[in-house]
Amino acid sequence: MESKEEEPNVSCGRPVCLHNPHLDALKDDILYHFSLGTGTHNLPAMFGDVKFVCVGGSPWRMKSFIEYIAAEVSLQDPNSDYPNICAGTDRYAMYKVGPVLSVSHGMGVPSIAIMLHELIKLLHHARCTDVTIMRIGTSGGIGVEPGTVVVTKQALNDMLLPKFEQVILGQTVERSTDLDQSLAQELLQCGNELKQFPTVVGNTMCTMDFYEGQARLDGAFCYYTEADKQAYLNKVRDAGVCNIEMEATVFAAMCKLSGIRAAVVCVTLLDRLKGDQLTSSHEVLVGFQEHPQILVGHFIKKQLKAKAADLSPLINIRGAMRRKESHAKL
Amino acid sequence: MESKEEEPNVSCGRPVCLHNPHLDALKDDILYHFSLGTGTHNLPAMFGDVKFVCVGGSPWRMKSFIEYIAAEVSLQDPNSDYPNICAGTDRYAMYKVGPVLSVSHGMGVPSIAIMLHELIKLLHHARCTDVTIMRIGTSGGIGVEPGTVVVTKQALNDMLLPKFEQVILGQTVERSTDLDQSLAQELLQCGNELKQFPTVVGNTMCTMDFYEGQARLDGAFCYYTEADKQAYLNKVRDAGVCNIEMEATVFAAMCKLSGIRAAVVCVTLLDRLKGDQLTSSHEVLVGFQEHPQILVGHFIKKQLKAKAADLSPLINIRGAMRRKESHAKL
């Protein structure tokens, strides 16, 4: 009863759902690609307080994000070092400060899927609740100014359908790619408050290839004409797509299955209606990549403030109850 | 004429083919995910002598491979440092010693596909000829002893079909996953000569997911029974599959399209007919991961020796011709 009172969100909050009865039979669960495991690490102690998970392709970017968020929400001494929690492997990198976890996922659907399987198990084993997970990434824009942040409304596959197809035991299984619409609106609101860069809510197309799969003319192979490309990208734009990237469908599908509130927040590095190659200067591109970090940082700061305000009356009540109990014991 | 005589293989050898007429119109070609480009780097000077490209998922492993190969073929001072040629990005890592290039590709089909588009363009821009490319990776075995090296005969997709499906402009295009059978046999022969670990030639299944896609029971989600899993893996074994990994189909398809001799050489870390989790000790797993490196190192050493023997009469002829020309000029 006491632990319930002390950690009301741990016991009452929304859990991270696994759908796998076989895991109960495992003595230890080895999260191989994180170099972590239930037999070797105390996951509840290491991760039990996590409320926000931010994921992105590049390990460097995810390290810079944790440094940014630590400074932004004043969670820790700004001179702190943030060691890579997955230092035993080079598959993924993971950093943590307070309730914020930052994890890299590499490029493409299979790479992020391996990471998400192990992340979802990690959050479950750590008994985390009320987790929000946001992908902060880069993308090619469709008809939006480079540097625009697109918060995904609906994740579409490369056939422009709102589903993720997964082959399981030789059979194709379809999964929904619905994302949390209220979270998307909250993130849009953050963009409007910040006024530092354009922020829009729109559909995101997720492809399995960067070159031919995104109708680029500059891959090693290209068997279509520039007119074919333009006709296809116009069709993509007409489906409400504001950006193209390579992870959104499986990210949406897996977060939905596990009951985690999720959003995809990507900056556009170029307008694909106008070209294929990333010709902007290194400095400009680095600046663009900070936009999703700034937006999500603002969101996390607001959430933590709101939570602190929500909890303060409860803390007062609990304090009063404890005082009452102490008196009763005397 | 003189440069032709000095580099007979450069002008007469098998080139790396691009199938993209649009590239001619590009002023500079930016290989974005390598942080290299034709406008910023002298690719023929940097890479023109490359004859062997080895690729693998992990950047650490590809660095250790270049150190191993340098020592093995005595190409360079063993105390040399091998800087990451792609130090400007954290998407991929690249190392070179003499005619051997070592490149990481991350995990899964989309990740290796981005790398291969840019690698094939790099080799073409550098005017490389007679290139052999080998993927040295890890995999789950089917009915073979852990530590066995499987040289891929045929790369099969997750429907057990020998093809790679790619969506281009919203249409599914099928590509052949044929690999060079004579190269596979040469690699098997190397394994037989070495006698350090079992080496077999067999089919390789390539999946888009590590957990549900490979019938594991230990992902975040699993909606099938252990009996379903076993029935499926038996079907996979009956299709001649000796191992399961996540890159072989697109690797085979792209190398075939570009006319590059290619092989997939993966060690099996466990027998999937007996389990799912990688429970072997860290030391044992590290030792297994050296098997493809040792096999491919032996192959490269043999090839370089054979080439040196082939070239020696030509060098003598050329020397005689030069002496003759010198006399004529006197």
Chai-1 contact restraints between the chains, C-beta under 6 A:
chainA,res_idxA,chainB,res_idxB,connection_type,confidence,min_distance_angstrom,max_distance_angstrom,comment,restraint_id
A,L18,B,A220,contact,1.0,0.0,6.0,A-B,restraint_1
A,H19,B,F221,contact,1.0,0.0,6.0,A-B,restraint_2
A,N20,B,F221,contact,1.0,0.0,6.0,A-B,restraint_3
A,N20,B,C222,contact,1.0,0.0,6.0,A-B,restraint_4
A,H22,B,L217,contact,1.0,0.0,6.0,A-B,restraint_5
A,H22,B,C222,contact,1.0,0.0,6.0,A-B,restraint_6
A,I30,B,Q277,contact,1.0,0.0,6.0,A-B,restraint_7
A,Y32,B,L278,contact,1.0,0.0,6.0,A-B,restraint_8
A,S58,B,D90,contact,1.0,0.0,6.0,A-B,restraint_9
A,P59,B,D90,contact,1.0,0.0,6.0,A-B,restraint_10
A,W60,B,D90,contact,1.0,0.0,6.0,A-B,restraint_11
A,D90,B,S58,contact,1.0,0.0,6.0,A-B,restraint_12
A,D90,B,P59,contact,1.0,0.0,6.0,A-B,restraint_13
A,D90,B,W60,contact,1.0,0.0,6.0,A-B,restraint_14
A,G106,B,G106,contact,1.0,0.0,6.0,A-B,restraint_15
A,G106,B,M107,contact,1.0,0.0,6.0,A-B,restraint_16
A,G106,B,S111,contact,1.0,0.0,6.0,A-B,restraint_17
A,M107,B,S111,contact,1.0,0.0,6.0,A-B,restraint_18
A,G108,B,G108,contact,1.0,0.0,6.0,A-B,restraint_19
A,G108,B,P110,contact,1.0,0.0,6.0,A-B,restraint_20
A,G108,B,S111,contact,1.0,0.0,6.0,A-B,restraint_21
A,P110,B,G108,contact,1.0,0.0,6.0,A-B,restraint_22
A,P110,B,M208,contact,1.0,0.0,6.0,A-B,restraint_23
A,P110,B,M246,contact,1.0,0.0,6.0,A-B,restraint_24
A,S111,B,G106,contact,1.0,0.0,6.0,A-B,restraint_25
A,S111,B,M107,contact,1.0,0.0,6.0,A-B,restraint_26
A,S111,B,G108,contact,1.0,0.0,6.0,A-B,restraint_27
A,S111,B,S111,contact,1.0,0.0,6.0,A-B,restraint_28
A,A113,B,D209,contact,1.0,0.0,6.0,A-B,restraint_29
A,I114,B,F210,contact,1.0,0.0,6.0,A-B,restraint_30
A,H117,B,Y211,contact,1.0,0.0,6.0,A-B,restraint_31
A,H117,B,G219,contact,1.0,0.0,6.0,A-B,restraint_32
A,H117,B,A220,contact,1.0,0.0,6.0,A-B,restraint_33
A,I120,B,A220,contact,1.0,0.0,6.0,A-B,restraint_34
A,K121,B,A220,contact,1.0,0.0,6.0,A-B,restraint_35
A,D158,B,V167,contact,1.0,0.0,6.0,A-B,restraint_36
A,V167,B,D158,contact,1.0,0.0,6.0,A-B,restraint_37
A,I168,B,E212,contact,1.0,0.0,6.0,A-B,restraint_38
A,L169,B,A215,contact,1.0,0.0,6.0,A-B,restraint_39
A,L169,B,Y232,contact,1.0,0.0,6.0,A-B,restraint_40
A,M208,B,P110,contact,1.0,0.0,6.0,A-B,restraint_41
A,D209,B,A113,contact,1.0,0.0,6.0,A-B,restraint_42
A,F210,B,I114,contact,1.0,0.0,6.0,A-B,restraint_43
A,Y211,B,H117,contact,1.0,0.0,6.0,A-B,restraint_44
A,E212,B,I168,contact,1.0,0.0,6.0,A-B,restraint_45
A,A215,B,L169,contact,1.0,0.0,6.0,A-B,restraint_46
A,L217,B,H22,contact,1.0,0.0,6.0,A-B,restraint_47
A,G219,B,H117,contact,1.0,0.0,6.0,A-B,restraint_48
A,A220,B,L18,contact,1.0,0.0,6.0,A-B,restraint_49
A,A220,B,H117,contact,1.0,0.0,6.0,A-B,restraint_50
A,A220,B,I120,contact,1.0,0.0,6.0,A-B,restraint_51
A,A220,B,K121,contact,1.0,0.0,6.0,A-B,restraint_52
A,F221,B,H19,contact,1.0,0.0,6.0,A-B,restraint_53
A,F221,B,N20,contact,1.0,0.0,6.0,A-B,restraint_54
A,F221,B,L257,contact,1.0,0.0,6.0,A-B,restraint_55
A,C222,B,N20,contact,1.0,0.0,6.0,A-B,restraint_56
A,C222,B,H22,contact,1.0,0.0,6.0,A-B,restraint_57
A,Y232,B,L169,contact,1.0,0.0,6.0,A-B,restraint_58
A,M246,B,P110,contact,1.0,0.0,6.0,A-B,restraint_59
A,L257,B,F221,contact,1.0,0.0,6.0,A-B,restraint_60
A,Q277,B,I30,contact,1.0,0.0,6.0,A-B,restraint_61
A,L278,B,Y32,contact,1.0,0.0,6.0,A-B,restraint_62
